[in-house]
Amino acid sequence: MDCNIVKNQDQLRAMKRAAEIIDDAYDAVLARIKEGDTEREVADFIERFALSQGASGLSFDTIVAFGAGGAEPHHVPTDCKLENGMLVTIDMGAVYDGYCSDFTRTFAFGEISDKQREVYDVVYRSQKLGVEAAKVGAGCADVDKVCRDYIAQRGYGQYFIHTTGHGVGSVVHEPPRVGMGSEETLEQNMVVTIEPGVYIAGEMGVRIEDMVFVGHDGVVSRHGTELIVINK
Ligand SMILES: [Mn+2]
């Protein structure tokens, strides 16, 4: 089962297209999301959009989480309505030519608090450090440690409750595991996610996820990770 962990050019091309479809879906969501939309409506929109752009399916059920829902890493979309001052987390992926993409952003809807901004900043900087560390030859456990240590240093260590990332390919979760105790090392043309998060139960959550083609420049998505605030 591990024979495709290092991707060939055709596989990388398919994954790039799967990622572009999701980049376009994210643009479409940012342009149309409005107060009163429900998590379920936004998730349905994303799924229809991806299929209309040539995706053969979704990598997994799309996660859309508003406000306190964002504190659950695997939140299932509900009829919760979007309100001013909420953070919105969207985790989504498309399948193209048999290969998956995986992408998460959290953005602000309207006016958010200093604490929400601080938590975003913690995850933003952690994720950037993780992406920089995800180089050929890096130990997966070390990449995880870079993200985790930064979040701990900012005082939120107890709220980062999952591994930093995972391999992606014909299924959305495959080796290597970018987490504590992983003995794997990153190799050229592996594809891994870097997706630290902070989850404060009953209150809020932030996750930022990018796919990295190891040994290539930067991340696969064209979207940056600076905080986006939607006001409308
Ligand atoms: Mn992921």
Residues whose N, C-alpha, C, O or C-beta is under 5 A from the ligand:
A	BS01	MN	D102 T193
